[in-house]
Amino acid sequence: MTLDELLLEWSYRTKKGYPCLDNPSDIAILKTLLERLNLPAEAIIDELEEDEDLDVPGTAGMEDSPVEKDNEKDLDASKDDDTEDSLAPERALTKKDLMNLINQTDLDTKQIKKLYHRLSNFSSYRPILKSLRASNYKEIIVKKYSREIQNIIEDLDPKENTQFIKYLENPEKQLNFPTKTQGNLFNIAPADKIPDAVLKKIIAHTTQDEGKKGVGMGELGMALIFKNITDSRGKGDLALNGEEFEIKGNGATLGEKPAAFPVDMTKLESFGLRRVGTTYEIGEGEDIEIVPNKNKFALALSLAHKNTEDKKGFESALKDTLANDVGHGEAVNALFDKINFDDPKTIQQEIALMNLYRYVNKEQFKHFLAHDFGVSGGSGRYIYAGGSPENIVDSLRGLAKFDKLSWNDCRPRIGFKTSYLEEDA
């Protein structure tokens, strides 16, 4: 374990999310970690407590000292607040000094525009930081997130950024996310509150958390916009009204990659369904019917069911395949009987919903949302459902769209792409 890893682990285990040498509980946690690594715990802790560097600003991972808190107001918001400038001038700088520096610097038109935007957006850091802290984000990561949001809105219209910051500075006037089945983020966060350009930027932003785990589109942005959405300290990406809330962007997987769970076609071959190269063959002898392989698996299943005399056997084999090989488990028992094998649409729909059911049941979050933001932007559309796995699936039946099924994709992605349908076509 490296020193950075040790500090990170120590931080995770502390109550505040960062360690303090004045806290006996934090020292006890460190002692336990050191002993597990067979390191001389007492000697290391004594060394830390005697180290003069821990009494001055800039000690990584430690609680801010009184000196650091006094100096924080004068630090450049674009830098880590825990870094003190050791080359600070003897006298305080003034606006006049700043203007003189600008006048003395040779700037072209593009540089002037960039500097103008940067200066106009300079004061946004603290309101963003305060808002994210209020949204329950850990101290170990909140400053990084604040800088990222400040940076991505920097080149927008200064008037729009000012409007956004005023919104953040008035928590009592901030919006609650409404738990409606479907809607549009641009409608529930209207431009007179959150300018559209700002909303697009912060919803599309992706990052990494303190454990290097991906933070997807919508997660950080929605926590900034809606006061009843906060960071999650349990399962789920966020918390909605204190309960776990999972958010998926356009074309997102529901857990593991689909191709890792292909259908075992051998279980279906005795019923006249075979995959041959890029096609499906259905039937026997001269009665074989060819179905194109690409995105036609639901149709192939429907035709194989129609052609076989042992329909119950076919259904049992498919049910076993979906439950065990594809790994949908109890989701199959909950939804299989809703399939109408005469209608490929219901095969596509219910197997896709089995994947959603499986995912919700595994992760045990209480709220789920999919939005249409992806690599090519988004219009703000979303679908939402809450409650048990059954409640979520029932609410989204006929609304949620998924990638089309194939023999190696029975865990389809969810999204709003034009190729994502509830039916085989």
BAROMI-173682 format. One record per residue (C-alpha): x negated, z, y negated. Coordinates in Angstrom, 2 decimals, decimal comma. Example, Ala and Ser with C-alpha at 12.3 -4.5 7.8 and 13.67 -1.06 7.14 Angstrom:
<rs>
@east->-12,30 up->7,80 north->4,50;
@east->-13,67 up->7,14 north->1,06;
</rs>
This chain:
<rs>
@east->0,00 up->0,00 north->0,00;
@east->-1,41 up->-1,02 north->-3,39;
@east->-1,31 up->1,21 north->-6,49;
@east->1,45 up->-0,97 north->-7,99;
@east->3,49 up->-0,67 north->-4,80;
@east->3,00 up->3,10 north->-4,78;
@east->4,16 up->3,41 north->-8,40;
@east->7,18 up->1,20 north->-7,68;
@east->8,16 up->3,24 north->-4,62;
@east->7,70 up->6,48 north->-6,58;
@east->9,89 up->5,10 north->-9,38;
@east->12,65 up->4,11 north->-6,94;
@east->12,83 up->7,60 north->-5,52;
@east->13,03 up->9,44 north->-8,85;
@east->16,35 up->10,38 north->-10,36;
@east->15,75 up->8,59 north->-13,68;
@east->14,23 up->5,50 north->-12,12;
@east->10,78 up->6,27 north->-13,55;
@east->8,44 up->9,22 north->-12,83;
@east->7,46 up->12,04 north->-15,16;
@east->4,60 up->14,44 north->-14,47;
@east->6,50 up->17,25 north->-16,21;
@east->9,26 up->17,04 north->-13,58;
@east->8,57 up->19,16 north->-10,43;
@east->10,97 up->16,99 north->-8,41;
@east->9,03 up->13,84 north->-9,31;
@east->5,73 up->15,52 north->-8,38;
@east->7,21 up->16,58 north->-5,02;
@east->8,22 up->12,98 north->-4,31;
@east->4,71 up->11,74 north->-5,12;
@east->3,19 up->14,43 north->-2,90;
@east->5,36 up->13,31 north->0,03;
@east->4,37 up->9,66 north->-0,46;
@east->0,67 up->10,47 north->-0,65;
@east->0,79 up->12,67 north->2,47;
@east->2,47 up->9,87 north->4,44;
@east->-0,44 up->7,62 north->3,45;
@east->-2,91 up->10,28 north->4,61;
@east->-4,28 up->10,62 north->1,09;
@east->-5,48 up->13,90 north->-0,53;
@east->-2,23 up->14,66 north->-2,33;
@east->-3,26 up->17,87 north->-4,10;
@east->-6,51 up->16,38 north->-5,43;
@east->-4,82 up->13,22 north->-6,70;
@east->-2,00 up->15,12 north->-8,41;
@east->-4,50 up->17,53 north->-10,03;
@east->-6,46 up->14,50 north->-11,28;
@east->-3,32 up->12,92 north->-12,73;
@east->-2,24 up->16,09 north->-14,51;
@east->-5,71 up->16,45 north->-16,08;
@east->-6,00 up->12,79 north->-17,08;
@east->-5,88 up->12,56 north->-20,88;
@east->-4,58 up->8,98 north->-20,68;
@east->-1,26 up->10,29 north->-19,47;
@east->-0,68 up->12,06 north->-22,76;
@east->-0,83 up->8,94 north->-24,91;
@east->1,39 up->5,88 north->-25,23;
@east->0,94 up->3,00 north->-22,83;
@east->0,76 up->4,76 north->-19,44;
@east->2,44 up->2,41 north->-17,00;
@east->5,36 up->3,93 north->-15,10;
@east->5,42 up->7,21 north->-17,05;
@east->8,12 up->8,57 north->-19,31;
@east->7,65 up->7,74 north->-23,00;
@east->5,63 up->10,38 north->-24,85;
@east->6,82 up->11,69 north->-28,25;
@east->4,08 up->9,62 north->-29,90;
@east->5,33 up->6,48 north->-28,17;
@east->8,91 up->7,15 north->-29,23;
@east->7,82 up->7,52 north->-32,86;
@east->5,87 up->4,26 north->-32,78;
@east->8,46 up->2,23 north->-30,89;
@east->10,30 up->1,22 north->-34,05;
@east->7,18 up->-0,51 north->-35,35;
@east->6,33 up->-2,44 north->-32,19;
@east->6,85 up->-6,17 north->-31,75;
@east->10,11 up->-6,54 north->-29,82;
@east->8,74 up->-9,59 north->-28,06;
@east->6,15 up->-7,37 north->-26,29;
@east->6,67 up->-4,61 north->-23,74;
@east->7,70 up->-1,49 north->-25,67;
@east->5,25 up->0,52 north->-23,56;
@east->2,22 up->-1,33 north->-24,99;
@east->0,65 up->0,10 north->-28,14;
@east->-1,41 up->-2,13 north->-30,42;
@east->-4,87 up->-0,51 north->-30,47;
@east->-5,85 up->-2,75 north->-33,40;
@east->-3,09 up->-1,60 north->-35,74;
@east->-4,01 up->-1,93 north->-39,45;
@east->-4,77 up->1,15 north->-41,46;
@east->-1,85 up->0,54 north->-43,79;
@east->1,71 up->-0,47 north->-42,94;
@east->2,42 up->-4,18 north->-43,20;
@east->5,11 up->-5,31 north->-45,62;
@east->7,37 up->-8,34 north->-45,94;
@east->5,04 up->-9,59 north->-48,63;
@east->2,19 up->-9,66 north->-46,10;
@east->4,36 up->-11,67 north->-43,77;
@east->5,30 up->-14,17 north->-46,47;
@east->1,65 up->-14,54 north->-47,51;
@east->0,68 up->-15,21 north->-43,90;
@east->3,35 up->-17,90 north->-43,56;
@east->2,30 up->-19,52 north->-46,85;
@east->-1,33 up->-19,58 north->-45,75;
@east->-0,60 up->-21,07 north->-42,33;
@east->-0,57 up->-24,82 north->-41,86;
@east->2,77 up->-25,52 north->-40,12;
@east->4,45 up->-28,83 north->-39,31;
@east->8,21 up->-29,36 north->-39,38;
@east->8,75 up->-28,43 north->-35,73;
@east->6,68 up->-25,28 north->-36,05;
@east->8,57 up->-24,22 north->-39,15;
@east->11,89 up->-24,66 north->-37,33;
@east->10,62 up->-22,71 north->-34,33;
@east->9,32 up->-19,89 north->-36,52;
@east->12,59 up->-19,80 north->-38,47;
@east->14,59 up->-19,39 north->-35,25;
@east->12,18 up->-16,80 north->-33,93;
@east->12,36 up->-14,69 north->-37,08;
@east->16,13 up->-14,97 north->-37,34;
@east->16,46 up->-13,84 north->-33,72;
@east->13,76 up->-11,17 north->-33,89;
@east->16,16 up->-8,23 north->-34,33;
@east->18,30 up->-9,18 north->-31,33;
@east->16,03 up->-7,39 north->-28,85;
@east->17,21 up->-3,83 north->-29,50;
@east->20,98 up->-4,52 north->-29,35;
@east->20,48 up->-6,45 north->-26,10;
@east->18,35 up->-3,63 north->-24,70;
@east->20,93 up->-1,02 north->-25,69;
@east->23,75 up->-3,04 north->-24,15;
@east->21,93 up->-3,51 north->-20,84;
@east->21,09 up->0,18 north->-20,71;
@east->24,78 up->0,92 north->-21,21;
@east->25,45 up->-1,45 north->-18,29;
@east->23,53 up->0,86 north->-15,95;
@east->20,37 up->-1,24 north->-15,54;
@east->17,27 up->0,67 north->-14,49;
@east->14,57 up->1,45 north->-17,02;
@east->12,00 up->-0,18 north->-14,76;
@east->13,54 up->-3,61 north->-15,39;
@east->15,78 up->-3,40 north->-18,47;
@east->13,10 up->-4,34 north->-21,01;
@east->12,12 up->-7,43 north->-19,03;
@east->15,76 up->-8,57 north->-18,93;
@east->16,17 up->-7,93 north->-22,66;
@east->13,18 up->-10,09 north->-23,53;
@east->14,48 up->-12,87 north->-21,28;
@east->17,90 up->-12,92 north->-22,94;
@east->16,30 up->-12,79 north->-26,38;
@east->14,08 up->-15,74 north->-25,49;
@east->16,78 up->-17,99 north->-24,02;
@east->19,02 up->-17,74 north->-27,09;
@east->16,17 up->-18,05 north->-29,59;
@east->16,62 up->-21,77 north->-30,34;
@east->20,38 up->-21,59 north->-30,80;
@east->22,12 up->-21,59 north->-34,17;
@east->21,14 up->-18,31 north->-35,90;
@east->24,76 up->-17,83 north->-36,99;
@east->25,89 up->-17,91 north->-33,36;
@east->23,22 up->-15,45 north->-32,31;
@east->24,19 up->-13,12 north->-35,14;
@east->27,82 up->-13,29 north->-33,99;
@east->26,76 up->-12,45 north->-30,42;
@east->24,65 up->-9,49 north->-31,55;
@east->27,52 up->-8,13 north->-33,65;
@east->29,67 up->-8,30 north->-30,51;
@east->27,09 up->-6,28 north->-28,57;
@east->26,82 up->-3,72 north->-31,37;
@east->30,55 up->-2,90 north->-31,20;
@east->31,20 up->-1,64 north->-27,62;
@east->34,72 up->-0,50 north->-28,49;
@east->35,66 up->-4,12 north->-29,28;
@east->34,02 up->-5,64 north->-26,22;
@east->36,13 up->-7,36 north->-23,57;
@east->37,16 up->-6,18 north->-20,12;
@east->37,02 up->-8,69 north->-17,30;
@east->40,63 up->-9,38 north->-16,18;
@east->41,18 up->-9,38 north->-12,43;
@east->43,14 up->-12,64 north->-12,30;
@east->42,86 up->-14,95 north->-9,29;
@east->41,52 up->-17,86 north->-11,31;
@east->40,56 up->-18,58 north->-14,88;
@east->37,87 up->-19,79 north->-17,23;
@east->35,11 up->-17,67 north->-18,74;
@east->35,29 up->-19,61 north->-22,01;
@east->38,96 up->-18,66 north->-22,33;
@east->38,62 up->-14,95 north->-21,57;
@east->35,51 up->-14,75 north->-23,76;
@east->36,67 up->-16,96 north->-26,68;
@east->34,24 up->-18,53 north->-29,13;
@east->35,27 up->-16,18 north->-31,94;
@east->33,76 up->-13,36 north->-29,87;
@east->31,02 up->-15,06 north->-27,80;
@east->29,92 up->-18,49 north->-29,10;
@east->30,13 up->-21,13 north->-26,36;
@east->26,45 up->-22,03 north->-26,68;
@east->25,43 up->-18,40 north->-26,14;
@east->27,82 up->-17,99 north->-23,21;
@east->26,41 up->-21,08 north->-21,48;
@east->22,86 up->-19,82 north->-21,88;
@east->23,36 up->-16,28 north->-20,63;
@east->25,71 up->-17,18 north->-17,75;
@east->23,29 up->-19,86 north->-16,49;
@east->20,30 up->-17,50 north->-16,67;
@east->18,61 up->-16,52 north->-13,40;
@east->15,81 up->-14,02 north->-12,93;
@east->14,34 up->-11,49 north->-10,50;
@east->14,93 up->-7,76 north->-10,25;
@east->12,28 up->-5,07 north->-9,89;
@east->11,99 up->-5,79 north->-6,16;
@east->11,50 up->-9,55 north->-6,76;
@east->14,99 up->-10,23 north->-5,39;
@east->16,81 up->-13,11 north->-7,05;
@east->19,41 up->-12,40 north->-9,72;
@east->21,82 up->-15,33 north->-9,67;
@east->23,71 up->-17,17 north->-12,37;
@east->26,39 up->-15,10 north->-14,02;
@east->25,14 up->-11,68 north->-13,01;
@east->23,20 up->-10,63 north->-16,10;
@east->25,47 up->-12,58 north->-18,47;
@east->28,71 up->-11,04 north->-17,22;
@east->27,27 up->-7,54 north->-17,47;
@east->26,43 up->-8,24 north->-21,13;
@east->29,82 up->-9,73 north->-21,97;
@east->32,29 up->-7,44 north->-20,18;
@east->32,21 up->-3,70 north->-20,70;
@east->33,85 up->-2,96 north->-17,31;
@east->31,06 up->-4,84 north->-15,48;
@east->27,77 up->-3,03 north->-14,92;
@east->24,74 up->-3,23 north->-12,67;
@east->25,38 up->-2,09 north->-9,12;
@east->23,55 up->0,83 north->-7,59;
@east->25,05 up->0,00 north->-4,18;
@east->25,97 up->-3,23 north->-2,43;
@east->27,08 up->-6,22 north->-4,43;
@east->25,44 up->-7,96 north->-7,35;
@east->27,30 up->-5,92 north->-9,96;
@east->29,99 up->-3,27 north->-10,27;
@east->33,50 up->-3,97 north->-11,58;
@east->35,29 up->-0,82 north->-12,70;
@east->32,73 up->1,12 north->-10,68;
@east->33,23 up->-0,83 north->-7,42;
@east->30,87 up->-3,34 north->-5,79;
@east->31,25 up->-6,85 north->-7,20;
@east->29,72 up->-9,97 north->-5,62;
@east->29,21 up->-13,13 north->-7,69;
@east->28,42 up->-16,62 north->-6,41;
@east->27,42 up->-19,69 north->-8,39;
@east->28,32 up->-23,28 north->-7,59;
@east->27,12 up->-24,32 north->-4,13;
@east->26,02 up->-20,84 north->-3,05;
@east->25,52 up->-19,83 north->0,56;
@east->27,41 up->-16,84 north->1,91;
@east->24,47 up->-15,08 north->3,49;
@east->22,04 up->-16,95 north->5,73;
@east->21,52 up->-20,71 north->5,58;
@east->24,22 up->-22,62 north->7,52;
@east->21,83 up->-24,75 north->9,58;
@east->20,54 up->-21,64 north->11,36;
@east->23,88 up->-21,35 north->13,19;
@east->24,75 up->-24,72 north->14,77;
@east->27,71 up->-25,22 north->17,10;
@east->26,75 up->-25,28 north->20,78;
@east->28,25 up->-28,69 north->21,59;
@east->27,71 up->-28,23 north->25,34;
@east->30,60 up->-25,78 north->25,41;
@east->32,91 up->-28,53 north->24,12;
@east->31,64 up->-31,48 north->26,17;
@east->33,86 up->-30,72 north->29,17;
@east->36,83 up->-31,27 north->26,87;
@east->35,71 up->-34,77 north->25,90;
@east->33,86 up->-34,03 north->22,66;
@east->30,21 up->-35,08 north->22,35;
@east->27,83 up->-35,58 north->19,50;
@east->25,85 up->-38,79 north->19,95;
@east->23,31 up->-39,49 north->17,23;
@east->25,27 up->-39,89 north->14,01;
@east->28,73 up->-40,04 north->15,64;
@east->31,13 up->-38,01 north->17,74;
@east->32,49 up->-39,47 north->20,98;
@east->35,94 up->-38,26 north->21,98;
@east->37,62 up->-38,97 north->25,31;
@east->36,50 up->-40,36 north->28,66;
@east->35,73 up->-43,80 north->30,12;
@east->37,25 up->-46,71 north->28,27;
@east->39,34 up->-44,40 north->26,12;
@east->36,37 up->-43,07 north->24,13;
@east->37,02 up->-42,90 north->20,41;
@east->34,15 up->-42,95 north->17,94;
@east->34,28 up->-40,70 north->14,87;
@east->31,55 up->-40,86 north->12,18;
@east->29,46 up->-37,70 north->12,29;
@east->28,98 up->-37,16 north->8,58;
@east->31,46 up->-34,52 north->7,37;
@east->34,01 up->-35,41 north->10,07;
@east->33,66 up->-32,41 north->12,37;
@east->37,13 up->-31,05 north->11,57;
@east->38,64 up->-34,44 north->12,38;
@east->36,65 up->-34,65 north->15,62;
@east->37,89 up->-31,20 north->16,68;
@east->41,48 up->-32,22 north->15,92;
@east->41,23 up->-35,44 north->17,96;
@east->39,47 up->-33,70 north->20,88;
@east->42,20 up->-31,07 north->20,96;
@east->44,85 up->-33,79 north->20,91;
@east->43,23 up->-35,77 north->23,76;
@east->42,44 up->-32,95 north->26,16;
@east->44,99 up->-31,69 north->28,67;
@east->43,41 up->-28,23 north->28,66;
@east->44,23 up->-27,28 north->25,08;
@east->44,02 up->-23,54 north->25,75;
@east->40,61 up->-23,99 north->27,36;
@east->39,39 up->-26,03 north->24,37;
@east->40,63 up->-23,42 north->21,93;
@east->38,97 up->-20,64 north->23,94;
@east->35,64 up->-22,52 north->24,03;
@east->35,74 up->-23,19 north->20,27;
@east->36,76 up->-19,61 north->19,57;
@east->33,82 up->-18,31 north->21,63;
@east->31,45 up->-20,70 north->19,87;
@east->32,58 up->-19,67 north->16,39;
@east->32,58 up->-15,94 north->17,17;
@east->29,22 up->-15,78 north->18,94;
@east->27,03 up->-18,84 north->18,34;
@east->28,03 up->-19,30 north->14,70;
@east->28,32 up->-15,53 north->14,30;
@east->31,70 up->-15,22 north->12,61;
@east->32,56 up->-12,28 north->14,86;
@east->35,84 up->-10,53 north->14,14;
@east->36,66 up->-13,06 north->11,42;
@east->37,59 up->-15,44 north->14,24;
@east->40,18 up->-13,01 north->15,60;
@east->41,62 up->-12,57 north->12,12;
@east->41,98 up->-16,28 north->11,26;
@east->41,80 up->-18,48 north->14,36;
@east->45,55 up->-18,44 north->15,01;
@east->46,16 up->-19,87 north->11,53;
@east->44,57 up->-23,17 north->12,59;
@east->46,94 up->-26,09 north->13,22;
@east->44,87 up->-28,42 north->15,39;
@east->47,14 up->-31,34 north->14,50;
@east->45,95 up->-30,99 north->10,90;
@east->42,16 up->-31,28 north->10,23;
@east->42,76 up->-29,69 north->6,84;
@east->43,61 up->-26,32 north->8,39;
@east->40,57 up->-26,53 north->10,69;
@east->38,32 up->-27,09 north->7,66;
@east->40,06 up->-24,39 north->5,67;
@east->40,22 up->-21,60 north->8,23;
@east->36,69 up->-22,02 north->9,63;
@east->35,37 up->-22,00 north->6,05;
@east->37,42 up->-18,88 north->5,30;
@east->36,04 up->-17,26 north->8,45;
@east->32,63 up->-17,55 north->6,85;
@east->33,90 up->-15,86 north->3,68;
@east->35,64 up->-13,15 north->5,72;
@east->32,45 up->-12,54 north->7,74;
@east->30,38 up->-12,24 north->4,57;
@east->32,76 up->-9,88 north->2,78;
@east->33,17 up->-7,74 north->5,87;
@east->29,41 up->-7,50 north->6,38;
@east->28,53 up->-6,65 north->2,79;
@east->31,59 up->-4,45 north->2,17;
@east->31,99 up->-5,23 north->-1,52;
@east->35,44 up->-4,80 north->-3,07;
@east->35,43 up->-7,68 north->-5,57;
@east->34,36 up->-11,30 north->-5,22;
@east->33,98 up->-14,10 north->-7,76;
@east->32,76 up->-17,70 north->-7,50;
@east->32,08 up->-19,67 north->-10,69;
@east->31,20 up->-23,31 north->-11,31;
@east->27,87 up->-22,81 north->-13,06;
@east->24,99 up->-24,50 north->-11,24;
@east->21,86 up->-26,51 north->-11,93;
@east->23,87 up->-29,04 north->-13,92;
@east->25,72 up->-26,49 north->-16,04;
@east->29,37 up->-25,52 north->-15,70;
@east->32,76 up->-25,59 north->-17,35;
@east->33,43 up->-21,87 north->-16,94;
@east->35,93 up->-22,12 north->-14,08;
@east->36,07 up->-19,27 north->-11,61;
@east->38,11 up->-17,82 north->-8,76;
@east->38,39 up->-14,09 north->-8,16;
@east->39,80 up->-11,80 north->-5,48;
@east->39,57 up->-8,12 north->-4,67;
@east->40,38 up->-5,65 north->-1,92;
@east->39,77 up->-5,83 north->1,82;
@east->38,32 up->-8,90 north->3,58;
@east->41,88 up->-9,87 north->4,51;
@east->43,06 up->-9,50 north->0,89;
@east->40,17 up->-11,57 north->-0,47;
@east->40,61 up->-14,38 north->2,04;
@east->44,39 up->-14,49 north->1,63;
@east->44,07 up->-14,58 north->-2,17;
@east->41,59 up->-17,46 north->-2,10;
@east->43,27 up->-19,56 north->0,61;
@east->44,07 up->-22,91 north->-1,02;
@east->41,95 up->-22,07 north->-4,09;
@east->38,42 up->-21,71 north->-2,75;
@east->36,59 up->-24,95 north->-1,99;
@east->33,80 up->-25,30 north->0,55;
@east->31,29 up->-27,83 north->1,76;
@east->32,69 up->-29,95 north->4,57;
@east->32,14 up->-28,78 north->8,12;
@east->29,65 up->-30,37 north->10,49;
@east->28,29 up->-29,33 north->13,89;
@east->25,37 up->-27,60 north->12,15;
@east->27,34 up->-26,34 north->9,16;
@east->30,17 up->-24,02 north->10,13;
@east->29,01 up->-21,52 north->7,50;
@east->29,79 up->-23,83 north->4,57;
@east->28,74 up->-23,20 north->0,99;
@east->31,36 up->-22,24 north->-1,57;
@east->31,71 up->-23,99 north->-4,91;
@east->33,38 up->-26,46 north->-7,21;
@east->31,46 up->-29,65 north->-6,43;
@east->33,56 up->-32,81 north->-6,15;
@east->32,44 up->-33,13 north->-2,53;
@east->33,73 up->-29,63 north->-1,73;
@east->37,23 up->-29,83 north->-0,30;
@east->39,78 up->-27,77 north->1,58;
@east->40,37 up->-30,72 north->3,89;
@east->38,63 up->-33,39 north->5,90;
@east->38,92 up->-36,74 north->4,14;
</rs>
